[in-house]
Amino acid sequence: MNPPRAAWLFLAPALLVLGVFFLLPVLGALVLSLTDYDLYALADLHNLRFVALGNYWELLHRPLFWSALGHTVYFVAVGVPLSMGASLGAAMLLNSPLARCKPLFRTALFAPVVTTVVAVAVIWRYLFNTRYGMANYVLGLVGVHPVDWLGDPHWAMPTIILFAVWKNFGYNMVIFLAGLQAIPPELYEAARIDGASAWRQFRHITLPMLKPTLLMVGILTVSGYFQLFAEPYVMTEGGPLQSTVSVLYLMYDEGFKWWNLGSASAVAFLLFVIMFAVTALMLKLSRHGEEP
């Protein structure tokens, strides 16, 4: 049998599954975004109208959409560097020759990743409760007044960011750890012989050698953080004063609370365009200065 034909035969089942369960729903959502599909159309398709780009135009003129986008960008801009920094720091500690019981610590730090978001978010709601939460109890021991972590618009999103960083940094930590272990130790040995400090080794050896890993982790983390939904849904329900409403949360409200499925589909595709643009920008910046 011709090798290319055999390869396509092996790929056919996977491509069929992707086509049925991914491409067709995406195309269906794209068609819905061009209509006013709502509860009335769900009851009778004769009420369905083609509105072209009307849903997109209406969304771009809604203050709530821009507010949700601002909250999402804030979450990404603050959460991604914190998450990547915590991941890289933990990976470097685990990769240190002075570290003991590495498998134990690696498992413990990775454990939050495999826990259910909803269950852990409920626990964090109690930890940051204004009256009987552990966070305010610790602050009270040092004489700091209680903080309304999830009820104050100024503190709600930072609390969610802290939770997301704790929940997700273990995944990137494992990737960084693999990247660090792939760096030849001879480079560090030569640098130490030349008298390079730990900071100079990190700057001139670790970071350049980890550049592909940093790019991949950055893209994965940005893409994941743009899809913020479960954390505010469980911890704050979009409040207080809609200060934690994200783009994905807005899509959920439009589609499953108000049954404006056409508008919800438009929100999804606007979010896709934004994520695609940010990813393309990251790829372009990563190639800046490289030889063609």
Backbone as CSV, one residue per row, in Angstrom:
resi,resn,N_x,N_y,N_z,CA_x,CA_y,CA_z,C_x,C_y,C_z
1,MET,0.844,-1.201,0.000,0.000,0.000,0.000,0.874,1.244,0.000
2,ASN,0.414,2.264,-0.724,1.141,3.526,-0.781,1.237,4.131,0.620
3,PRO,2.458,4.504,1.129,2.591,5.035,2.491,1.703,6.245,2.781
4,PRO,1.636,7.259,1.865,0.734,8.377,2.172,-0.721,7.943,2.311
5,ARG,-1.141,7.006,1.463,-2.524,6.543,1.559,-2.755,5.796,2.870
6,ALA,-1.779,5.001,3.279,-1.902,4.296,4.553,-1.968,5.280,5.720
7,ALA,-1.172,6.350,5.643,-1.197,7.359,6.706,-2.572,8.011,6.806
8,TRP,-3.171,8.345,5.650,-4.498,8.965,5.673,-5.553,8.000,6.208
9,LEU,-5.381,6.705,5.932,-6.334,5.721,6.466,-6.254,5.656,7.995
10,PHE,-5.045,5.737,8.523,-4.893,5.725,9.976,-5.435,7.018,10.600
11,LEU,-5.289,8.130,9.878,-5.754,9.409,10.398,-7.258,9.603,10.233
12,ALA,-7.866,8.846,9.356,-9.278,9.058,9.029,-10.193,9.004,10.244
13,PRO,-10.081,8.013,11.147,-10.993,8.006,12.308,-10.878,9.260,13.175
14,ALA,-9.624,9.694,13.429,-9.436,10.896,14.250,-9.972,12.129,13.535
15,LEU,-9.727,12.229,12.228,-10.233,13.374,11.470,-11.756,13.375,11.436
16,LEU,-12.353,12.197,11.355,-13.812,12.111,11.355,-14.390,12.584,12.688
17,VAL,-13.763,12.168,13.783,-14.229,12.601,15.102,-14.086,14.109,15.254
18,LEU,-12.930,14.655,14.816,-12.727,16.104,14.892,-13.747,16.846,14.036
19,GLY,-14.028,16.312,12.863,-14.988,16.972,11.987,-16.386,16.985,12.556
20,VAL,-16.808,15.856,13.160,-18.181,15.749,13.665,-18.357,16.511,14.970
21,PHE,-17.370,16.410,15.858,-17.538,16.968,17.202,-16.835,18.308,17.403
22,PHE,-16.091,18.790,16.405,-15.433,20.094,16.550,-15.766,21.031,15.398
23,LEU,-15.462,20.625,14.161,-15.659,21.532,13.033,-17.133,21.837,12.792
24,LEU,-17.961,20.824,12.822,-19.392,21.070,12.595,-20.003,21.970,13.673
25,PRO,-19.741,21.738,14.976,-20.258,22.682,15.977,-19.739,24.099,15.805
26,VAL,-18.458,24.231,15.409,-17.904,25.577,15.205,-18.614,26.272,14.047
27,LEU,-18.813,25.553,12.955,-19.532,26.139,11.820,-20.969,26.465,12.198
28,GLY,-21.601,25.580,12.989,-22.952,25.857,13.447,-23.025,27.098,14.314
29,ALA,-22.035,27.263,15.215,-22.003,28.463,16.054,-21.774,29.715,15.220
30,LEU,-20.943,29.600,14.174,-20.716,30.748,13.295,-22.004,31.156,12.597
31,VAL,-22.773,30.180,12.140,-24.060,30.495,11.504,-25.007,31.129,12.522
32,LEU,-25.031,30.587,13.746,-25.911,31.149,14.784,-25.552,32.596,15.094
33,SER,-24.249,32.912,15.061,-23.827,34.279,15.381,-24.328,35.293,14.371
34,LEU,-24.775,34.830,13.210,-25.289,35.724,12.170,-26.812,35.794,12.188
35,THR,-27.429,35.214,13.221,-28.888,35.214,13.331,-29.292,35.763,14.692
36,ASP,-30.595,35.961,14.874,-31.124,36.388,16.172,-31.720,35.199,16.916
37,TYR,-31.055,34.061,16.840,-31.555,32.832,17.458,-31.697,33.042,18.964
38,ASP,-32.933,32.974,19.463,-33.211,33.168,20.880,-34.276,32.183,21.323
39,LEU,-34.892,32.447,22.464,-35.882,31.529,23.011,-37.085,31.389,22.098
40,TYR,-37.463,32.484,21.420,-38.615,32.425,20.527,-38.304,31.585,19.281
41,ALA,-37.092,31.714,18.775,-36.697,30.893,17.628,-36.530,29.434,18.028
42,LEU,-36.145,29.213,19.290,-36.013,27.840,19.768,-37.379,27.148,19.791
43,ALA,-38.426,27.916,20.097,-39.771,27.350,20.117,-40.349,27.198,18.714
44,ASP,-39.998,28.119,17.835,-40.525,28.084,16.465,-39.474,28.691,15.541
45,LEU,-38.927,27.878,14.634,-37.863,28.351,13.739,-38.342,29.441,12.796
46,HIS,-39.660,29.623,12.653,-40.160,30.704,11.802,-39.839,32.078,12.387
47,ASN,-39.518,32.111,13.683,-39.147,33.381,14.317,-37.667,33.717,14.127
48,LEU,-36.918,32.806,13.487,-35.488,33.014,13.276,-35.256,33.986,12.130
49,ARG,-34.390,34.965,12.357,-34.071,35.953,11.329,-32.561,36.030,11.133
50,PHE,-32.174,36.284,9.904,-30.761,36.491,9.575,-30.432,37.962,9.776
51,VAL,-29.485,38.236,10.687,-29.142,39.630,11.014,-27.722,39.986,10.586
52,ALA,-27.055,39.082,9.878,-25.681,39.309,9.401,-24.761,39.655,10.577
53,LEU,-24.124,40.807,10.543,-23.184,41.202,11.596,-23.855,42.024,12.689
54,GLY,-25.180,41.949,12.751,-25.917,42.740,13.742,-25.533,42.415,15.177
55,ASN,-25.349,41.126,15.476,-24.965,40.748,16.838,-23.602,41.317,17.207
56,TYR,-22.670,41.274,16.267,-21.332,41.811,16.528,-21.383,43.321,16.720
57,TRP,-22.159,43.979,15.893,-22.297,45.437,16.004,-22.908,45.824,17.340
58,GLU,-23.931,45.071,17.750,-24.588,45.370,19.019,-23.652,45.133,20.194
59,LEU,-22.859,44.062,20.127,-21.926,43.777,21.213,-20.855,44.853,21.335
60,LEU,-20.336,45.295,20.196,-19.284,46.313,20.223,-19.782,47.652,20.736
61,HIS,-21.088,47.819,20.823,-21.667,49.050,21.355,-22.260,48.866,22.745
62,ARG,-22.007,47.708,23.352,-22.499,47.449,24.704,-21.401,47.735,25.714
63,PRO,-21.634,48.613,26.678,-20.613,48.881,27.701,-20.236,47.629,28.489
64,LEU,-21.195,46.709,28.706,-20.907,45.518,29.481,-19.878,44.634,28.780
65,PHE,-19.928,44.584,27.447,-18.939,43.771,26.726,-17.544,44.336,26.926
66,TRP,-17.395,45.648,26.806,-16.073,46.253,26.976,-15.609,46.150,28.419
67,SER,-16.556,46.221,29.366,-16.196,46.036,30.768,-15.713,44.611,31.009
68,ALA,-16.430,43.628,30.448,-16.019,42.229,30.588,-14.669,41.987,29.925
69,LEU,-14.442,42.602,28.766,-13.156,42.459,28.095,-12.039,43.078,28.924
70,GLY,-12.318,44.217,29.543,-11.317,44.840,30.407,-10.973,43.969,31.600
71,HIS,-11.996,43.355,32.209,-11.730,42.454,33.330,-10.903,41.250,32.884
72,THR,-11.215,40.727,31.709,-10.479,39.564,31.205,-9.030,39.928,30.897
73,VAL,-8.818,41.072,30.263,-7.452,41.505,29.950,-6.669,41.751,31.238
74,TYR,-7.316,42.331,32.231,-6.666,42.545,33.529,-6.268,41.218,34.161
75,PHE,-7.165,40.248,34.098,-6.883,38.914,34.633,-5.698,38.284,33.909
76,VAL,-5.651,38.417,32.584,-4.558,37.837,31.801,-3.249,38.583,32.058
77,ALA,-3.304,39.920,32.058,-2.086,40.721,32.184,-1.412,40.527,33.537
78,VAL,-2.196,40.308,34.579,-1.619,40.119,35.911,-1.384,38.638,36.198
79,GLY,-2.351,37.804,35.830,-2.275,36.394,36.185,-1.218,35.619,35.431
80,VAL,-1.044,35.904,34.146,-0.083,35.130,33.348,1.354,35.328,33.837
81,PRO,1.843,36.558,34.041,3.216,36.690,34.565,3.386,36.054,35.945
82,LEU,2.372,36.213,36.822,2.471,35.604,38.144,2.516,34.082,38.043
83,SER,1.667,33.524,37.201,1.619,32.066,37.049,2.924,31.535,36.469
84,MET,3.423,32.191,35.425,4.666,31.735,34.813,5.847,31.927,35.754
85,GLY,5.858,33.023,36.502,6.935,33.243,37.463,6.937,32.196,38.568
86,ALA,5.735,31.898,39.103,5.646,30.871,40.141,6.034,29.507,39.590
87,SER,5.619,29.222,38.359,5.950,27.931,37.748,7.454,27.782,37.550
88,LEU,8.082,28.829,37.001,9.523,28.768,36.748,10.302,28.703,38.054
89,GLY,9.870,29.478,39.051,10.555,29.444,40.339,10.474,28.075,40.996
90,ALA,9.283,27.481,40.980,9.128,26.149,41.567,9.941,25.109,40.800
91,ALA,9.966,25.229,39.470,10.736,24.280,38.664,12.231,24.401,38.961
92,MET,12.718,25.623,39.121,14.140,25.801,39.419,14.488,25.260,40.801
93,LEU,13.584,25.408,41.762,13.831,24.849,43.092,13.874,23.328,43.045
94,LEU,12.944,22.740,42.286,12.919,21.286,42.176,14.120,20.765,41.394
95,ASN,14.643,21.584,40.486,15.798,21.160,39.682,17.124,21.408,40.390
96,SER,17.072,22.081,41.537,18.299,22.383,42.266,18.901,21.111,42.842
97,PRO,20.221,20.990,42.811,20.864,19.794,43.384,20.679,19.696,44.893
98,LEU,20.311,20.812,45.544,20.123,20.811,46.994,18.737,20.320,47.394
99,ALA,17.827,20.209,46.409,16.459,19.796,46.718,16.420,18.324,47.120
100,ARG,15.618,18.038,48.130,15.434,16.673,48.603,13.974,16.267,48.399
101,CYS,13.722,14.964,48.292,12.358,14.433,48.130,11.656,15.084,46.938
102,LYS,12.357,15.155,45.811,11.800,15.811,44.634,10.475,15.215,44.178
103,PRO,10.332,13.888,44.112,9.038,13.348,43.680,7.883,13.769,44.583
104,LEU,8.134,13.837,45.897,7.090,14.236,46.834,6.662,15.667,46.591
105,PHE,7.621,16.583,46.489,7.283,17.990,46.267,6.672,18.208,44.887
106,ARG,7.159,17.480,43.887,6.595,17.607,42.549,5.129,17.182,42.538
107,THR,4.826,16.114,43.241,3.440,15.653,43.327,2.571,16.634,44.102
108,ALA,3.099,17.143,45.211,2.329,18.081,46.034,2.031,19.376,45.286
109,LEU,3.014,19.885,44.545,2.816,21.133,43.813,1.923,20.944,42.599
110,PHE,1.890,19.733,42.053,1.046,19.469,40.889,-0.386,19.113,41.288
111,ALA,-0.592,18.757,42.551,-1.909,18.288,43.000,-3.043,19.276,42.719
112,PRO,-2.872,20.612,42.913,-3.994,21.511,42.625,-4.475,21.464,41.184
113,VAL,-3.606,21.079,40.246,-3.994,21.061,38.837,-5.069,20.008,38.591
114,VAL,-4.968,18.879,39.260,-5.878,17.765,38.993,-7.122,17.806,39.885
115,THR,-7.209,18.789,40.765,-8.410,18.921,41.581,-9.504,19.631,40.799
116,THR,-10.746,19.402,41.188,-11.886,20.021,40.514,-11.944,21.513,40.826
117,VAL,-12.079,22.330,39.796,-12.087,23.780,39.977,-13.216,24.209,40.901
118,VAL,-14.399,23.669,40.692,-15.564,24.078,41.474,-15.364,23.749,42.944
119,ALA,-14.898,22.530,43.236,-14.722,22.126,44.629,-13.688,23.004,45.335
120,VAL,-12.564,23.249,44.668,-11.511,24.058,45.288,-11.960,25.514,45.403
121,ALA,-12.708,26.021,44.427,-13.198,27.397,44.496,-14.142,27.590,45.671
122,VAL,-14.961,26.598,45.967,-15.847,26.681,47.132,-15.027,26.768,48.412
123,ILE,-13.955,25.971,48.493,-13.090,26.022,49.675,-12.455,27.402,49.816
124,TRP,-12.013,27.961,48.690,-11.407,29.292,48.744,-12.422,30.354,49.150
125,ARG,-13.677,30.158,48.800,-14.700,31.106,49.258,-14.753,31.148,50.779
126,TYR,-14.613,30.004,51.419,-14.609,29.969,52.884,-13.306,30.522,53.447
127,LEU,-12.190,30.243,52.777,-10.915,30.764,53.260,-10.888,32.289,53.247
128,PHE,-11.557,32.888,52.259,-11.547,34.345,52.127,-12.875,34.969,52.550
129,ASN,-13.633,34.255,53.363,-14.863,34.823,53.906,-14.526,35.990,54.830
130,THR,-15.346,37.019,54.777,-15.053,38.235,55.533,-15.089,38.006,57.031
131,ARG,-16.042,37.197,57.518,-16.230,37.053,58.960,-15.424,35.913,59.570
132,TYR,-15.402,34.743,58.929,-14.753,33.592,59.552,-13.716,32.934,58.640
133,GLY,-13.233,33.648,57.645,-12.208,33.094,56.762,-10.835,33.089,57.402
134,MET,-10.017,32.131,56.993,-8.676,32.019,57.557,-7.796,33.205,57.166
135,ALA,-8.002,33.755,55.956,-7.171,34.874,55.508,-7.326,36.073,56.442
136,ASN,-8.557,36.424,56.775,-8.773,37.548,57.682,-8.363,37.214,59.109
137,TYR,-8.444,35.938,59.482,-7.987,35.544,60.821,-6.487,35.787,60.956
138,VAL,-5.723,35.417,59.908,-4.275,35.641,59.936,-3.969,37.132,59.952
139,LEU,-4.716,37.910,59.164,-4.506,39.357,59.163,-4.814,39.960,60.532
140,GLY,-5.838,39.414,61.198,-6.184,39.917,62.523,-5.093,39.676,63.545
141,LEU,-4.316,38.618,63.376,-3.228,38.328,64.310,-2.143,39.390,64.265
142,VAL,-2.016,40.060,63.119,-0.991,41.117,62.996,-1.618,42.509,63.050
143,GLY,-2.893,42.577,63.480,-3.536,43.862,63.691,-4.137,44.518,62.467
144,VAL,-4.335,43.759,61.385,-4.932,44.312,60.171,-6.436,44.052,60.187
145,HIS,-7.210,45.063,59.843,-8.659,44.925,59.839,-9.106,43.946,58.746
146,PRO,-10.234,43.270,58.954,-10.721,42.306,57.960,-10.952,42.960,56.595
147,VAL,-10.677,42.201,55.556,-10.855,42.663,54.181,-12.001,41.882,53.550
148,ASP,-12.869,42.586,52.867,-13.975,41.929,52.167,-13.462,41.458,50.810
149,TRP,-12.771,40.308,50.819,-12.032,39.857,49.651,-12.917,39.676,48.418
150,LEU,-14.059,39.037,48.587,-14.920,38.727,47.452,-16.129,39.651,47.354
151,GLY,-16.278,40.567,48.286,-17.406,41.498,48.255,-17.020,42.913,47.899
152,ASP,-15.733,43.174,47.771,-15.240,44.507,47.417,-14.771,44.481,45.963
153,PRO,-15.291,45.382,45.124,-14.883,45.375,43.707,-13.386,45.539,43.501
154,HIS,-12.699,46.144,44.453,-11.265,46.340,44.300,-10.457,45.085,44.645
155,TRP,-11.042,44.183,45.424,-10.315,43.007,45.874,-10.783,41.709,45.233
156,ALA,-11.957,41.707,44.630,-12.523,40.461,44.109,-11.658,39.857,43.003
157,MET,-11.291,40.655,42.005,-10.492,40.120,40.907,-9.080,39.723,41.348
158,PRO,-8.386,40.512,42.187,-7.090,40.032,42.679,-7.184,38.710,43.431
159,THR,-8.274,38.502,44.182,-8.450,37.228,44.881,-8.624,36.085,43.894
160,ILE,-9.393,36.323,42.842,-9.585,35.298,41.808,-8.268,35.015,41.085
161,ILE,-7.471,36.050,40.840,-6.166,35.859,40.200,-5.267,34.999,41.083
162,LEU,-5.254,35.295,42.373,-4.448,34.507,43.303,-4.877,33.046,43.288
163,PHE,-6.172,32.820,43.272,-6.677,31.447,43.223,-6.260,30.755,41.927
164,ALA,-6.407,31.444,40.795,-6.071,30.845,39.503,-4.587,30.518,39.412
165,VAL,-3.735,31.395,39.938,-2.294,31.135,39.915,-1.973,29.894,40.747
166,TRP,-2.548,29.817,41.941,-2.311,28.643,42.788,-2.826,27.364,42.137
167,LYS,-3.966,27.471,41.472,-4.600,26.289,40.890,-3.842,25.759,39.680
168,ASN,-3.231,26.637,38.879,-2.729,26.245,37.567,-1.210,26.213,37.428
169,PHE,-0.459,26.773,38.385,0.976,26.914,38.142,1.691,25.564,38.094
170,GLY,1.134,24.528,38.713,1.794,23.231,38.726,1.937,22.615,37.350
171,TYR,0.972,22.870,36.468,1.039,22.324,35.109,2.240,22.887,34.361
172,ASN,2.403,24.198,34.402,3.548,24.821,33.736,4.861,24.471,34.433
173,MET,4.787,24.221,35.739,5.991,23.850,36.478,6.602,22.574,35.911
174,VAL,5.768,21.598,35.592,6.263,20.337,35.040,6.919,20.563,33.680
175,ILE,6.327,21.444,32.856,6.898,21.738,31.543,8.243,22.446,31.697
176,PHE,8.295,23.428,32.597,9.560,24.130,32.835,10.626,23.180,33.393
177,LEU,10.204,22.273,34.256,11.158,21.334,34.830,11.772,20.459,33.748
178,ALA,10.956,20.031,32.793,11.491,19.250,31.673,12.452,20.080,30.837
179,GLY,12.118,21.368,30.620,13.018,22.234,29.871,14.334,22.470,30.591
180,LEU,14.282,22.651,31.911,15.504,22.864,32.681,16.399,21.627,32.663
181,GLN,15.796,20.463,32.736,16.586,19.229,32.741,17.202,18.926,31.382
182,ALA,16.694,19.589,30.331,17.246,19.395,28.990,18.444,20.306,28.716
183,ILE,18.707,21.267,29.599,19.854,22.164,29.416,21.126,21.424,29.803
184,PRO,22.136,21.391,28.945,23.379,20.665,29.271,24.046,21.247,30.515
185,PRO,24.355,20.439,31.507,25.004,20.961,32.732,26.398,21.513,32.467
186,GLU,27.008,21.132,31.326,28.345,21.650,31.022,28.332,23.167,30.855
187,LEU,27.203,23.720,30.403,27.118,25.170,30.241,27.242,25.876,31.585
188,TYR,26.557,25.366,32.592,26.638,25.973,33.927,28.022,25.768,34.532
189,GLU,28.623,24.613,34.293,29.958,24.350,34.830,30.980,25.308,34.219
190,ALA,30.873,25.544,32.911,31.796,26.479,32.258,31.576,27.899,32.761
191,ALA,30.312,28.243,32.992,30.024,29.587,33.493,30.567,29.784,34.900
192,ARG,30.447,28.759,35.742,30.994,28.876,37.101,32.516,28.987,37.084
193,ILE,33.144,28.270,36.174,34.606,28.370,36.066,35.017,29.786,35.662
194,ASP,34.209,30.406,34.786,34.499,31.780,34.357,34.102,32.815,35.397
195,GLY,33.540,32.377,36.514,33.194,33.305,37.590,31.832,33.954,37.456
196,ALA,30.947,33.384,36.657,29.607,33.963,36.479,28.777,33.726,37.729
197,SER,28.067,34.764,38.143,27.191,34.646,39.306,25.935,33.853,38.940
198,ALA,25.140,33.517,39.952,23.903,32.766,39.719,22.939,33.558,38.834
199,TRP,22.891,34.893,39.057,21.999,35.723,38.252,22.437,35.737,36.790
200,ARG,23.758,35.849,36.553,24.249,35.870,35.173,24.042,34.511,34.503
201,GLN,24.147,33.434,35.252,23.863,32.113,34.684,22.392,32.016,34.294
202,PHE,21.547,32.525,35.156,20.115,32.491,34.849,19.793,33.346,33.632
203,ARG,20.411,34.521,33.555,20.099,35.456,32.469,20.673,35.015,31.133
204,HIS,21.889,34.480,31.131,22.581,34.191,29.873,22.550,32.720,29.472
205,ILE,22.115,31.848,30.369,22.044,30.424,30.014,20.614,29.907,30.129
206,THR,20.021,30.066,31.314,18.698,29.481,31.553,17.633,30.093,30.657
207,LEU,17.525,31.422,30.669,16.473,32.065,29.880,16.626,31.830,28.382
208,PRO,17.822,32.007,27.793,17.933,31.725,26.344,17.621,30.278,25.990
209,MET,18.068,29.327,26.811,17.808,27.926,26.504,16.341,27.560,26.699
210,LEU,15.654,28.314,27.542,14.231,28.048,27.801,13.304,28.850,26.895
211,LYS,13.853,29.587,25.936,13.014,30.460,25.122,11.881,29.717,24.412
212,PRO,12.120,28.580,23.752,10.984,27.868,23.143,9.962,27.401,24.172
213,THR,10.448,26.955,25.336,9.531,26.517,26.393,8.728,27.692,26.925
214,LEU,9.383,28.825,27.119,8.682,30.017,27.591,7.596,30.441,26.616
215,LEU,7.887,30.365,25.324,6.902,30.735,24.320,5.697,29.794,24.369
216,MET,5.967,28.506,24.417,4.870,27.543,24.448,4.026,27.705,25.703
217,VAL,4.679,27.823,26.859,3.952,27.995,28.118,3.174,29.303,28.105
218,GLY,3.775,30.360,27.552,3.085,31.637,27.480,1.816,31.562,26.647
219,ILE,1.896,30.922,25.497,0.718,30.798,24.629,-0.364,29.964,25.302
220,LEU,0.031,28.846,25.904,-0.945,27.993,26.578,-1.601,28.721,27.748
221,THR,-0.803,29.450,28.519,-1.342,30.137,29.692,-2.244,31.293,29.293
222,VAL,-1.833,32.068,28.308,-2.668,33.176,27.841,-3.991,32.659,27.295
223,SER,-3.930,31.599,26.494,-5.160,31.034,25.945,-6.083,30.527,27.043
224,GLY,-5.502,29.878,28.046,-6.322,29.380,29.141,-6.908,30.490,29.995
225,TYR,-6.123,31.532,30.266,-6.599,32.613,31.129,-7.628,33.499,30.426
226,PHE,-7.584,33.567,29.112,-8.621,34.322,28.407,-9.983,33.634,28.546
227,GLN,-9.975,32.345,28.841,-11.219,31.594,28.988,-11.663,31.547,30.449
228,LEU,-11.526,32.663,31.123,-11.915,32.775,32.525,-13.431,32.631,32.664
229,PHE,-13.863,31.635,33.437,-15.305,31.470,33.678,-15.594,30.822,35.024
230,ALA,-15.040,29.633,35.270,-15.420,28.850,36.445,-15.131,29.594,37.744
231,GLU,-13.987,30.282,37.808,-13.604,30.955,39.047,-14.611,32.038,39.453
232,PRO,-14.905,33.012,38.586,-15.908,34.008,38.999,-17.312,33.439,39.118
233,TYR,-17.632,32.419,38.338,-18.968,31.824,38.408,-19.222,31.214,39.777
234,VAL,-18.220,30.552,40.343,-18.391,29.892,41.634,-18.130,30.851,42.790
235,MET,-17.105,31.687,42.676,-16.670,32.482,43.813,-17.448,33.782,43.975
236,THR,-17.825,34.432,42.880,-18.462,35.755,42.999,-19.743,35.904,42.185
237,GLU,-20.021,34.950,41.299,-21.172,35.036,40.392,-21.148,36.323,39.568
238,GLY,-19.959,36.738,39.201,-19.813,37.939,38.384,-19.748,39.234,39.160
239,GLY,-20.052,39.209,40.417,-20.041,40.414,41.241,-18.693,40.590,41.927
240,PRO,-18.619,41.568,42.823,-19.659,42.562,43.122,-19.687,43.677,42.078
241,LEU,-20.869,44.160,41.803,-21.067,45.236,40.825,-20.469,44.866,39.471
242,GLN,-20.594,43.588,39.084,-20.116,43.073,37.792,-18.610,43.285,37.597
243,SER,-17.872,43.349,38.703,-16.430,43.615,38.607,-15.633,42.383,38.220
244,THR,-16.256,41.196,38.221,-15.544,39.979,37.827,-16.224,39.292,36.647
245,VAL,-17.062,40.009,35.933,-17.679,39.446,34.726,-16.618,39.388,33.629
246,SER,-16.343,38.194,33.128,-15.396,38.009,32.043,-16.139,37.866,30.719
247,VAL,-15.395,37.790,29.625,-16.032,37.636,28.316,-16.753,36.295,28.245
248,LEU,-16.138,35.252,28.765,-16.775,33.942,28.739,-17.980,33.897,29.666
249,TYR,-17.911,34.611,30.785,-19.065,34.694,31.685,-20.210,35.419,30.993
250,LEU,-19.891,36.466,30.239,-20.918,37.181,29.479,-21.542,36.268,28.438
251,MET,-20.715,35.457,27.787,-21.241,34.512,26.809,-22.206,33.525,27.466
252,TYR,-21.844,33.054,28.663,-22.718,32.130,29.388,-24.053,32.793,29.724
253,ASP,-23.991,34.021,30.215,-25.233,34.734,30.554,-26.109,34.918,29.325
254,GLU,-25.503,35.326,28.218,-26.273,35.555,27.000,-26.913,34.259,26.496
255,GLY,-26.156,33.170,26.542,-26.650,31.936,25.949,-27.545,31.113,26.836
256,PHE,-27.211,31.022,28.137,-27.912,30.085,29.003,-28.740,30.751,30.096
257,LYS,-28.638,32.054,30.225,-29.491,32.766,31.165,-30.594,33.516,30.431
258,TRP,-30.209,34.206,29.353,-31.186,34.979,28.580,-31.565,34.296,27.273
259,TRP,-30.904,33.178,26.941,-31.214,32.393,25.738,-31.055,33.190,24.452
260,ASN,-30.136,34.144,24.463,-29.770,34.861,23.235,-28.593,34.120,22.603
261,LEU,-28.872,32.984,21.989,-27.808,32.124,21.486,-27.048,32.758,20.327
262,GLY,-27.697,33.570,19.541,-26.993,34.270,18.469,-25.972,35.239,19.022
263,SER,-26.369,36.010,20.028,-25.448,36.947,20.654,-24.328,36.204,21.374
264,ALA,-24.653,35.104,22.051,-23.627,34.318,22.743,-22.597,33.764,21.767
265,SER,-23.047,33.307,20.608,-22.117,32.800,19.598,-21.219,33.915,19.083
266,ALA,-21.774,35.113,18.952,-20.959,36.246,18.522,-19.887,36.572,19.550
267,VAL,-20.234,36.488,20.848,-19.247,36.709,21.905,-18.118,35.690,21.786
268,ALA,-18.473,34.438,21.524,-17.463,33.379,21.410,-16.490,33.663,20.274
269,PHE,-16.997,34.107,19.139,-16.111,34.346,17.999,-15.300,35.627,18.175
270,LEU,-15.849,36.617,18.868,-15.042,37.795,19.180,-13.896,37.427,20.113
271,LEU,-14.176,36.557,21.084,-13.115,36.101,21.977,-12.069,35.310,21.203
272,PHE,-12.504,34.489,20.249,-11.551,33.736,19.430,-10.653,34.675,18.638
273,VAL,-11.222,35.711,18.051,-10.430,36.669,17.274,-9.393,37.352,18.171
274,ILE,-9.804,37.729,19.384,-8.883,38.383,20.310,-7.750,37.441,20.700
275,MET,-8.096,36.194,21.035,-7.073,35.217,21.414,-6.132,34.930,20.255
276,PHE,-6.667,34.831,19.057,-5.828,34.590,17.879,-4.873,35.754,17.649
277,ALA,-5.374,36.984,17.807,-4.526,38.155,17.598,-3.414,38.213,18.639
278,VAL,-3.734,37.937,19.896,-2.719,37.966,20.948,-1.676,36.880,20.721
279,THR,-2.118,35.685,20.326,-1.179,34.600,20.052,-0.260,34.947,18.884
280,ALA,-0.830,35.516,17.816,-0.011,35.912,16.668,1.001,36.983,17.060
281,LEU,0.591,37.917,17.921,1.512,38.955,18.383,2.651,38.348,19.193
282,MET,2.327,37.373,20.052,3.371,36.726,20.844,4.365,35.990,19.952
283,LEU,3.863,35.310,18.929,4.754,34.611,18.001,5.642,35.593,17.244
284,LYS,5.060,36.719,16.841,5.837,37.716,16.104,6.921,38.321,16.989
285,LEU,6.569,38.629,18.239,7.553,39.210,19.147,8.661,38.208,19.476
286,SER,8.320,36.932,19.550,9.330,35.920,19.856,10.334,35.767,18.726
287,ARG,9.908,36.047,17.489,10.804,35.928,16.345,11.554,37.207,16.038
288,HIS,11.223,38.270,16.789,11.880,39.546,16.553,13.360,39.449,16.923
289,GLY,14.200,39.831,16.032,15.636,39.807,16.278,16.312,38.526,15.849
290,GLU,15.505,37.502,15.474,16.114,36.266,15.021,16.537,36.399,13.558
291,GLU,17.509,35.600,13.188,17.964,35.628,11.818,16.914,34.962,10.910
292,PRO,16.680,35.511,9.705,15.691,34.923,8.815,16.158,33.551,8.314
